Each structure stands twice: as structure tokens, then as C-alpha cells.
Amino acid sequence: MAFLPDNDVKEQVRVASDIVDVLGTYLNLRRQGRGYVALCPWHDDSRPSFQVNPQRQSWRCWVCGIGGDVFSFVMRRESIEFREALELLAERANIALPSAGPVAPAGSPNDKKFQYNALAWAERTFHELLLNDPIADEARRYLHDRGITKEAIYRFHLGFSPNDWQWLCNKSIQSAYNHPVLENVGLIGKSQAGRMYDRFKGRVIFPIRDVQSRPIAFGGRILPAYADEKSAKYVNSPETRLFSKSDNVYALDLARDHITNSKKVVVVEGYTDVIALHEAGVKNAVAVLGTALGPRHIQLLRRYADTVYLVLDGDEAGQKRTSEVLELFIAQQVDLRITTLPDNLDPCDFVQKYGADGFRSHLDKSVDALEHKIRIATAGINLANDLHSANDALEDVLNTLAKAPNLAAEASSEVRLREHQFLARIARQFQVAESELRTRLSALRKAASTKTYPANQEEMPANPGTIYRISTLDNWDRTLIELMLALPETVEWCLDEIGPDELISEGAKAIYKVIRSRSEAHLDCAFPGILDSIDNESLRFLLIELDESASNRGFGDADQELKRIVEAYRRRHEERMEGQQVASMQQQSLSKEDELDILQQIIEQNRNRQGISFPTDG
């Protein structure tokens, strides 16, 4: 069962995590007035548009239109979920988090922090051996022959495990890390006879790190001098509490910023391929970890990149693996580009032969996933003469395209354009009317939707693309939310007097509903709590805008402000009702006398109302 922290724990971590201190470890903050500014890490920022408010413990970027608190920044910057951000900040503040289950004693084999420390110790041990010990001469020679420099050894923390079944087992006796913890993190194994052995015997060690640069696993390449017919060329750590090969890629911690800046990621197969590319200057490269690229890898990469270049070897096996992942990418609306290297070269050999510019030029020639699929489906088929095979190929292509979700009404124009372009291209190549393709595609999706998607459309996620800005708000809606933010003690009265349907601005109404939900749950309705309850980045940005506007605006007598706002909403409600009466009257067959009587009643009601001044943006 997942751990769900209570509000006291979150607030304790929040209070201990000053936003200026935390964000200052990521950004070069500069004091400006009462706050701080920096270059935004999420767009090409030449003039600081990223702002930090230390009083409200919030941040925002005017250009990106996003903002939040210390948790949302860490989640976005590290591309992690809330639980991981909470753990990271709690560890930084030296706060122990409660657990939903039994807690392993500190220093025990199942203690998570102890496991991280054990892996870090092993990484240092392997690395120092490779750098300094004569026993690693063969490993240093191998890496030199592969074109891996000493700088790369330092940068990637490469290491070496001697050709001895007991070397690390014996080494651990002199350390704080016993055999059980090394077994739990996958460094040593146990034979059927119960004897412990080194899993990475005789191998060059490639540490696998998470996005926080913590070692979580290892890959090992057997040295040719130690290989025999029983030796696997590569060995990776087994699945552990800290490591899943389906949720991680190699060198993401080093490539992350380059991927984020370019919105492009290059995916290759081998550790040495990644190292060679980084050394040549292609620093947005990562590698899969001894497994095919899967849906969880794609979800991970989508956090950082819009386009994925899949670079696999030019042999038949590489082509087959490429075809297998196409449906996954199309299903998740990722722009996948396929790059096939010539002459059966792997990326390491290619970049050493042609350099970074040659590699980038080859990337520019990549075909997208659909084109690659069409080429595979139509290989060896004469589309003009072999109609039966052409129909089979067309059905194969459409079945792949149907894996993408049907376009909802709120789908972005970019997604819609992409599908239109796909169908137009298929229509041209197969000489079929685009309308027929769309009909067949809809039928295939409808057949799949009964298995894949819930029948209740309300369960589908809301449109994430809406942009909320303070300038688009109705003035009374804006005044109401600003009052609730500036004077939280007025929240209950506002909720009693004004219903959410009385607000007419979508953004203000959404924030109002969050406040009401927190109030009904007897939760704090001050700004930090409201911000914590909003997931949508644009809505968080609007809340921060409103909070800062409220603090600058200043409210006088709270009772008078409330009365003024409530009277305005009541007047607007009555005017709306009057409009409905007039519309209803116009639709009915009434006598002139009845119409005049109704209009006279409306005029008398208006005369009895007090004049209400409308708020200004000031």
C-alpha cells in the first residue's frame, strides 16, 4: 500500500525547506526587491523571468506560465512524483518520515538509506581499484582500446571488479556493509550450496544512477581476457528495492539537463555507446538496461523530451527490436524517430569514425515512426499490382495507428494536425481516399476502446491545456478570491453566502472549489494549503498571481468588503434571473398589459437596490 503522508508531515517538511535555500541549489538566484530572480530552467531565458517570493514560499515563471511551492519545483525539476519529492526534501532537512508498514532498523539489510550507502561504497571501491591498482591493468587497457578516456572514467564513475569470486565478499568484511545488505542490493549472489559469490567477477563496472545521481545498480562487461563459453557478455544487477530496469535508463542523471534544453533524447543500446556519444559532444544520449524499450521507459523520457531518436544497430535484430516498440510510442503520442546506422556499425564505432557532426547529420535523416512502419509493412510489395498484399499492409499500418487514443474534443491542435498528416500520407502512399481511412480507423479504435477505456467519460482526465491568467478573470470573481487569500478568516462567510456557480470565470471557479473542498474537510484554507491542493500548473500560476495581487492591493474593513462583494453577487444573480424572465416573456403569448406589468415590477425592484461600485484592477 502506498504511503500517504498526513498534513502535519507535509507541513513539517515544508517549513523546514526554505524555498530560497532549496531552489538556490538548482538556480543562481539574485536578490531583487523583496524577492529573488533567476534564469528559468524550462525555457531559453536570457533575461531572468523566474521569480521566487520568500514571504509566501512560492515561485513562478511569467514566460512559461507555471508556478508553485517547493514541492512542485522539486517534482518538476527532478521529474519525480510527490512522494519522491517529499522523501528528498525530508532527507535534506533530516526529518524522518513515517511509514505505512514496518520500518527496518537503521543499519539493517532492509534499511533503504543503508542500501544506498552500500551501493555508494561499492561504486567508490570499484572506481578506485580501476584508477590505481595494478590488478586493473587489463581493464584500463580494454577501455583505452575502446576509446574511453580517463576523463570519461571519472565522469561516469567507471570501475573494475577483479576476476575473483570472493573479492568483494572479502572486501566487505573490512567495511560497514555485511553480506546480507550486499545481497539485497544485487552486488553478490548465493550459490545453491549457500556460498556467497561476487556477481560482477572479472568485469568493467558501469554504475547505474538515478536522476539524483545516486548509485542504484551496476552493469558489468566481461573482459575478453577472462571470458569463456559460459560467460555472459554483459551482466546487470537484478531487480531490487532500489532498481527496476523497466523504470530506469543509463546516464539520465548526466544527460537530463541537455535533454530538457533540447527537448530531444537519443536512445542507444550500450553503455560504451552512451559514453562515446557524450565524449564526442552528443550529451543527450541514454541507454536501455539490457531490456527492450517499454511503456514505463517512454513515460520516463516524456518527462524531459518531446522527440525520441531510437538509434539501434543496423543488423536484422536491431531492425526487429525497432519495429516492436513502434506501437508503444504511437499509443503515447510521442514523436519517435528511427535511425538506422550503416555498415552494421554501433553508435560507439560510428561516432569515433565520423564524429559528432556526422552522427547529428545522420539523426537529421531519421524517419518518423509511421514512415518506418509503412516501410516495414510494404517491404517487397507492389502496391499497384498486388492488391491483396497492399490491403493487408494497409490494415497492419492502421492497426498500429489505432493504438493512439481517439482525438477528444479538447485535443491540442498539434496532436490533431499530426494525425491529419499521418492519414494524408497513408492515403497518398496507398492511393485510398482519406475519408475511407478515417472511417476504418474509427472502427478499429471503437473495437479497442471497449477493452481499453472506461465507458464513463467523466472518469477521463480533464483538459490539461487550459491557460489561466488573472487578466481574463471577471472583476468580482477576482476580488472575491483575493479577499479570501488576504483574509482567510472570511472564507467561511464567503462560502456560506456565495455558491461556486455564481462565479463566471473558469479559473476563479476552480480555485473557489478547491477552497470549499478544503473547508469541508476541515483543512487549513490559507494560501500554502490551497496551493498544495492544486495539481494543474497553470492554475497554480493563477493562484500565485492572485495571492500577490491581494497582498499588494490591501483590504480595508473586512465586514464592509464582504458586504460589498456579496451584494454585487446577489445583484448579478437577480439581473440574470430578470434576463431569464424577459426571455421567457418574449417566448410566451402575453397581452401588452401583462408585459407592462412584469416590466414595471422589474423597474421597481431596480429602484429599491442600492448602488454598488464595481471593483477596479487596482
N, C-alpha and C positions, 0 to 999 in steps of 0.2 A: 504494500500500500504506500502511495506517495506521501511524503511528509508535507503537511500544510501548516506553515508557521502561523501562530496567533499574532494578533495585532501588537501585543506587548513586545514580542521578539523582534518583529519588523521595526517597531519604533525605537527599540533599544539599539539596533544596528544602525538605523538612520541617524539617530542623534550622535552616535559615535563616529559617523562617517561624514565629516565636514566636506561639503561639495567642492570647496576650493582646494582642499588638500588632495582629495581623490582625483579630481579632474586635472590637477596640476601634475600628476604623474603621467598623464597622457598628452597634455597640451601645454604649450608655452603661454601661460596666462599672463596678461598685463593689466595692471590696475587702470581703471578708467572711471572717474567719479566714484560712486558708491559701489560699483561692481567691477567685474573683470571682463576682458575680451580676449579672443584668440582666433586664429585661423580655423575655420570649420574643417574637421577631418572627413566630411562626407561630400564635399564638392570642391571644385577648383577655386579656392578662395585666395584672392590677392590682397583684399582689404578685410580686416577682421570683422566677420559678421556673426560670430559665435559669442554669445553673451552669458555671463554667469551672475546670478543675483544671490549673494551670500546671505542676505537677510531672509529671503524666502526659500533658500536652499534649492533653487531651480536654475535651469539652463534653457536656452533656446537659440536657434539659428534662424534669422529673418529670411535668408535666401531659400533654405530647404523647407522652411515652414514646419519645423518639428521642435519639440522641447520636452522637458520632463524633469525628473528628480535624479538623485544619484543612482538609484536602482536602474532607471530606464537608460541612463547614459552607459552604465557598465554593460547592460544587456545588449545595447546596440553596438557599442564599440567592440565587445568581445564576441558578439554574435552567439549569445547564450541565453538560456531561459531564466526566469526569475529565481528559481531555486538555486541555480548555479551562481547567479549574481549575489544572492543573499549569502551563500557559503563563502564566496570570495571576499566580500566586504566584512563578514563576521570574522573570518580568519585574519584579515588585515587589522581589525580592531581588537583581536584577541578575545572574542566573545564566543563561548561555547553554545552551539545550537542544540535544542532538544531533538530527540529522535522519536519516530513513531514506533520503533521496536527496541530490542535490547541494544545497549551501547557497549561496543567492545572496549575493554580496559585499555588505557593508553599504553602503548608499547607492546601490545599483544599482536599476534599474527593477523588478526582481523581488523585491527585499528587502521582506518583509511589513511590518516596522516602518517602513521608509521610505515605503511606500504609505499606512499610517495617518497618518503625519506630513504627507504631501502632501494628503490629504483634509482634515485639520485646518487646514492653511494655507489651502486653498481656502475652507473654511467661514468662517474669520475674514475673508478678503478680501471675500467676497460680503456678509457681515454688516456690516462696517464701511462698505462702499460704500452699503448701504441706509440706514444710520443717518446718514451725514454728507455724502454727495456730492450736489451739485445734479443730477447726471445721473440720480439715482434718484427725482426728484420724482414722475414718473408712477407708479412702483411704490408710493411711500408713499401717493399719492392712491388708488390701487386698493385697497390694504389697508385704508385708512381707510373707504372706501365699503363694504367687506365686513365692517366692524365689528371689525377686528383692531386691538387697541390696541398702544401702544408696549411695554407690559409683556409682551404676548404675543410681540412680535418678539424681545425679549430672551430670554424663556423658551424659545422654540422655535428660537432662533438663525437666524431667517429672514434671507434675503439677496436680492441682486439681481445679475443678470448683464446688462450693457449690450447694446443692440441693435447689436452689432458682432461680426462673425465671428472677429476676431482679438484681442479684448480680453484674454482670459485667456491666450492663447498668448503675447502680448507681455508680459503681467504676469509670467509665469513666468520670463522671461529675467532679470528683476531678483531672482529668488528662488533657492533651492537646488534647485528642482524642475523638471527638464527635461521636454521634450515626451514622451519615452517613458514616464516614470512617470505623467504625467497621462493618457496614452492608456490605460495598463494599468488605471487606476482608473476609467475611463469619463468623465473630465471633458472630454476633447477627442477628436475623431474625425479620420479621414483620408479625403479625397475620393478618387475614382477616379484623379484626376490626381496624387495624392500630396500634396495640400496639406492642412495641418492646419487645423482649424476648431473654434470653441467649440460644444460640444454644447447648451449652455443659453442661447444668444443670445436677448436680449430677454425674459427670464423672471424672475418672482419665484422665489426658490430656497427649497425646503423640505429642509433636511438630514435624512437618514435615519440614525438612530443605532442601534447595537446595545445590548444590555442594560447594557453597561459605559459607555454614553454616548459611545462613540467614533464619529465620522462614518464611515460605510461606503459611502454613496451619496447621491444627490440626486434630488429631484423638482423639476421646473420647470413653472410655469404661465405660458403666454404672456400678455403684457399685451394687452388689447384694442386699444390704440393701435398695436401692432406686428404684429397678426395679419393674415394673408391667407388665401386659399383653400388654400394648401399647408401652412399651419402646423397642427401637431397642438396641441390644447388643452393637453394635459399630456405631458411627456416625463420618463421615469425613466432613471436610469443603467442601462447594460446589465449583464448578468451578469458578475461579475468574481471574482477570487480571494477577495475580502472580502465580496461581496454576492451573495445569491440572493433574488429576490423571492418565492420559494416558501417561504423559511425565515425571513422577517422581516415584521414589521408596523410601521407608523409610530407613533412616540411610546410604544413599550413601555417605554423607559427612564424616562419621566416617569410613566407610568400603573402601573408594576409594583407598587409598594407599595400603591396604592389597590385594585388588583385582588386582591392577596394578602389584604388585610384583609377585603374584602367577599366574596371568592370568586366575584365576578361580573365579566364583561368585556363591554363594549359595542363591537361591531364595526361600523364605518361604511365608506363608500367613499372619502371625500375628505379631503385634508389640512385644508382650511378647516373641514370638519365637525368634525374632532377638536379643532382649536384653539378653535372656538366653544363646543363642549361643555365643554372644560377651563376656559375663561374663565367659563362660567356656573356652574361648580362640579361638573360631571359629569366627574370626573377619572380614571375607569376606562375611558376610551374610547381605542380604537386604530383604525387604518385599514389595509385591504389596499393593496398597492402596484401598482396597475394590472393586477391579475390576479384571477381568481376565487379564492375561499377554497378551499384544497386540504387534503389529508391532513396535510401537514407543518405547515401553519398550525395545524391542530387539535391536533397533538401539542405544538406550542409553547404554545398557550393553555392546554392541560390542565395544564401545569406550575404555573399560577397560579390558575386558576378552575375552579369546578365547573359554573357556568352561563354560557352564552354567549348574549348578546342580539344577534341579527343584525338590524341596522337598515338597510334598503335603501330606496331611493326608492319612492314609491308608484306609479310608472308600470309599464307592462307588462313592460319589460325588467328592472326590479328584481324583479318577481314571478318571472320566469323564472329569474333567477340564484339566487333563494332556493330554488326547487324543486330546482335542480341539486345543491345541497350537502347536502340532507337525508340522503341515503344515507350520506354520509361521516360525519356526526355520529352517526347511529344505529349505524353499524358500529363506532364507537369508544366507545360508551356515554357520550356527552356529552349533558348536558341543554341542548338548543338551544331557544331561544325566538325566535319570529319576530315582528318589529314592523314593521308597515306604516304609514308616515306618511300622513296625509290630505292631500287637495288637491294631490297631486304635489309636496309640499314636501320639500326635502332637510333633513338634520338641522341644518345651519347656519341656514337660514331659520326652521325650526320653533322652535329654542331661542331665537332672537332675538325671535320673535313671542310665544311662550308661556312662556319662561323655563325654568329647570332643573326647577322643581316640575311644570310642565306636561309636560315631557319624561319625568320619572320616573313621573308618573301614566300616561302612555301606555305606558311599559315594563311597568307593572303589569298592563296589559290584554293583554300578549303571549300568544300561544298557543304551545303546545309543538310540536315538530317533527311529531309524529304527527298532531295535530289539523290542522295546516296541510296535511299530506299528504292527509288524508281530505277536507278541503275542496276541494283541487285535483282529486282523483280523482273526486269525486262532483258536481262543478260541473255544473249543468244536468240532473242525472239524478234521476228519480223512483224512489227505491229500492223503493217498494211496488209499482209497476206495471211498471217496465222491468227485469225480472229479468235479462235478458241483459247489459245495461249495468251493472247492480248487481254481477253476478258478475265482470265484467271489472274494475270498480273495486276490488272486494274483493281480487282476485288482485294487482292493482297495489300495494295497501297492504301485503299480506302479503309480497310480494317485497321491498319496502323494509324491512320489519321483519326479514326473514330475513337481512339484511346484518349484523345484530348476531350475534356468536358465540353458539352454543348454550350454555345455562347449565350450567356444570360443577358438580360436587358441592360444590366449595368456594366457589362464587359467594356474594358478600355478600348478606345479607337485603335490603339496599336495592335491589340490582340485580334480585333475584328479584321483589320487590314491584313494581318498576317495570314489568317485563314482564307480570306478572299484571294490573296495572291497564290496560296497553295492550290486552291481549286482551279484558278485560272490557268496555272501552269500544268496541272494534270489534264485539264480539258484540252489544251493545245497539244500536249505530247501524245494523248490517246485519241485525239480527234473525236471527242464526245462533248455534247452540249453541257455547259456548266450547270444549268438548271437540273439536268438529269443526275449529275454528280451530287448536287446538294440534296436532292430527294433521297438518293441511295445512302448518303452519309447520315442523314437524319434517321433513316430506318435502322441503320447499324447502331447508332447511338441509342435509339429508343430501346432496342433489344438489350443493349448492355446496361442501360440505366436502371432497369428493374432489378439488376443484380448488384449494382454499384452504389446508387444514390438513394437517399431516403425519399419516400413519397411525399412527405410533409415538407413543402418548400420553406416553411418558417424555420426549419432546422438548418437551412443553408446559411452560410455566413453573410453578414451584411456587407454592403459595398464598401471596400476599404479605400476607394479612390477619392471620396469626397474631400474637398478642401474647405476648411473652416477658417474664417477671418473675422476679426472684430468689426471691420468696416462694413460687413454685409449684414450685421445684426440690426433688427428693429431697435429703435432707441429705448423704448420702455423695457424690452427684454434685456437689453444691455444694462440698464440702470438697476433692474431687479437683481441680476446675478452679481453685479458689482457690490450692491448693498449687502447681499448675503456673504460675500467674501470679506468685505471690510468689517462687517459687524455680525460674526457668526451667531451672536445671541438672538438675532432677529430671524433666524432660519425657521424655527417652529411656527412663528406667526405667519411668515410668508407662505409656508406650506399649507397652513390652515385656510388662508384667505384666497390663494391663487392655485388653480389646478394646472397641470402641465399642458393641457390642451388650450389654455389661454395664451400661451406663448406661441408666436408665429415664426420665429427663427429656428431653423433646424438645429444649429449648433447650440444655441442657448437652451432649447428644449432638452437636448441630450444631456447637457450638464445639470440642468434642473432635476432630471430624472435620477441622475447619479446621487445628487444631494438628498433627494427624497428617499432613495433606497437605503442610503447610509443612516438617515434619520430613523427610518422604520426598523432598522436593525440595531438601533441604539449605539451607533458608532459616531465617532468624532466627525463633525461637519466643517472643520477648519480646512484651509487650503491644502496642507500636506496630505490629509486623508483623502480629500476629493481627487487630488492628482494621482494618488496611489491606486484609485479605483478605476482609472481610465486607461484603456489599452491603446486606443486609436491615437497615433502620434499627432495628427493634425488637430484633433480635439484637445489634446494636452496643450498644444501650442496656443489654441484659442483661450484655454483656461488661464494660462500664464499671462497672455495679453490682458485679459480681463482683470486678473489679480493686480498686475502692475498699474493698470489704469485706475483701479479702485483706490490703490494706495496713494496715487498722485492726485486723485480727484478730491478726496476728503468729503465726508458727510457731516451735516450739522446735527440737529436734534433727531435722534433715531425715530421717535414716535411720529414726528411730523413727516419725515421721509417716507415712513411706511404708509401713513395715511394717504400721502400724495400718490404713491405708486399704486396702492390698492384701489383708490378712486379712479385712477386712469384705466386700470384693467376692467373695472366694473363698467365704466363708460364705454370702453371699446366693445365689451360684451353686449351691452344694451344696443349700441349702434349696429352691431352685427345682427342682433335679433330684429331690430327695426327694418334693416335691409331685407331680411327674410320675409317680414310681414308685408312690406311693399311688393316684393316679388310675388308672394302668394296672392296678394290682392289683384295684381295685374293679370294673373292667370285665371282668376275667378270672374264670373259674370255678375258684378256688383252694380248697384244703381249709383248714380252720381252722388245722391245724398249719403249713401253708406261710405263711399270713398272719401268724401269730405269729412265725415265724422271720424273715420280712422286717422286721417291726416291731422285733424285738429287735436286728437288725443296725443299723437306723437309730438306736435309742436308744444303742447302744454308740458309734456314730460321734459322736453329740452329746456324750457324756461325755468323749470324747478331745479335744474342741475347747477352746481357751482362751476364757475370757470376753472379749468385745470391747465396749468402751464406745462408745456411739453419740454422734456429734458433736452439739453444740447450735448454735443460731443465733448464739450469742455468739462 
